[in-house]
Amino acid sequence: MAEQIIFVILAVLTIGSALAVVTNRNLFRSALALMVTFLGVAGFYVLLEAGFLAASQLLVYIGAISILIIFAIMMTRRMMQTSEASFNAQWGLGLFAAMVVLVILGFVIGNYWPLAPADMFLQTRTPVSDAVIENSVVELGKAIVSPNAFVLPFELASILLLAALIGSIVVAWPPQEENEA
């Protein structure tokens, strides 16, 4: 029962912050809401007993990607001097369209989707076996560096991150003053 309550809290937090990302006109606040969304996804990984994925989510998406987005926003715009409205003027129409889509999806899923028996949701979840938990990080590491698996995309991602790091240093570096002597 406690896991279901935590799941509902995480779902509301994640969906609410994701809505704040797409509805807020202030890019800085949207980036902060994106960080909260990533935090909610990491919470889902914790609920699924995938601690490595949760830690990776925290380090990569919150610690790197979100901070990079915030730095880019702070370096390219004067966010604190704008006097724009916080939300788009057509938020009501967007909310109405989202509700219509939600009702249609609920109708389709409720009538045409093959559902499991209702008592299945009342049963407790069986824990993941210890062998799967212990070997998952080892298998992930082997898959990343194995020449037959994901070594090329892994190396390309590392080169891309290195290029982004060097580019951010070059952009942030103060210009040198020329001495006229």
Secondary structure, DSSP 8 states (H G I E B T S, - for coil): -HHHHHHHHHHHHHHHHHHHHHHBS-HHHHHHHHHHHHHHHHHHHHHTT-HHHHHHIIIIIIIIIIHHHHHHHHHH--GGG----SB-TTHHHHHHHHHHHHHHHHHHHHHHS----GGGGGS------HHHHHHHHHHHHHHHH-TTTTHHHHHHHHHHHHHHHHHHHHHHS--------
